[in-house]
């Protein structure tokens, strides 16, 4: 699993996780998730809107967002779906969840330019 940098905005309750130095070439919005991919379709960033609410639904234990120490992610490809394996931890708790997303087969028209 690759370690991502992260920023939590307490005012908007959004968590932005990203790979340092990687550039997004296109994004997909799926509900509360905004996924950014590079030109090779690798995940380079993810923003979770209303993250407190989202994490209570996908994690068995709630991690206080201001105490996050590490976020790791990778994409697992299978059939017509992908799963983002998402691991978040503070000093005491480590939680892992799989976030299912549709497999994106076609490139965005924006990537042509």
N, C-alpha and C positions, 0 to 999 in steps of 0.2 A: 504494500500500500504506500502510496506517495504522500509525503507530508506537504500540506498546504498552509500558506499564511492565512490569517483571518483578521477581520475587523467586525466588531459588534457595535451597532448603533442603537443605544438604549432608547433614544427618543422615538425612532421609527420602528424599533424592534425588528431590525433586519440583520442577518448575518451574511457577510460576504467572505467567501473563501476563494483563494486564488494561488496560482503558481507564480512565484517571483520571476519576472523577466519574460513571461510568455504573453503573446498577443492574441487577442480574440479576433477571429475572422468571421464570426457569425454567432448569433444567440438564438435560443429557443426558449419561449416562456410556456411553462406547464403549471398552471395553477399558481401556487406560491413559490415555485422554483423558476429561476432564470439560469439557464445553462449556457456557458460560453465555450465554444470549440475553436481550435486552431485550424489551419488549412488542411491538416491530415485527419480531422475529425476527432482529435484528442481533447478530452475535457481539460480546460485550463482555468476555469472559474465557475463558481456557482453562488448565486444569491438566494437566500431563503427569506421571503417576506413573512412578517408575523411569526418569526421563528419560535417564540415561546409557545404559541398554540400548536405549531407544526410538530415541534419536538415532543410535546406531551402525547401526541398521537403515534409517533414512530419509535419512541424510546421507552423502555420499561421503567427506568429511573430518571428523574429529572435532574439535569446538571444545571447549576446556576450559571447563566450565560456570562456573567462578569468574571467567573472563575475559570473559564476555558483556558487550558494550557496547550492543547494540541488538537488538530483536525487532520485526519487522513482520509483519502478517497481513492478509489479506482473504479473503472468500469468493467463489468463482466458482460460479455456479449453472448447471447444465446437466442437461437431461432429469430423470431420477429420482435423480440424485446431486448432491452439492455437493463442492467441493474447497476446503480451506483452504490457500491459498498462504502458506507459512510461511518467513520469512527470518530468519536468526540470524547475528550477526557479532560478531567481536572486533576487535582492531586489525589483524590480519593476514589472517584468513580470513572470507569471506562465503559462506554456504551457503543454498540455497533448496530446499524440498521441497514437494510437494503431498500433503496428507493427505485421502484420500477418505472422505466420510461420507454415509450415506443422507440423502436430502432429507426433512426432517420436515414433513409436510403437515398434521398435526393438532396443535392446541395442547394443551398439558398440561392435565388437569383442574384442576391446582393454580392455573392462571391465571384461573379463573373467580372466584376469591375476592379 
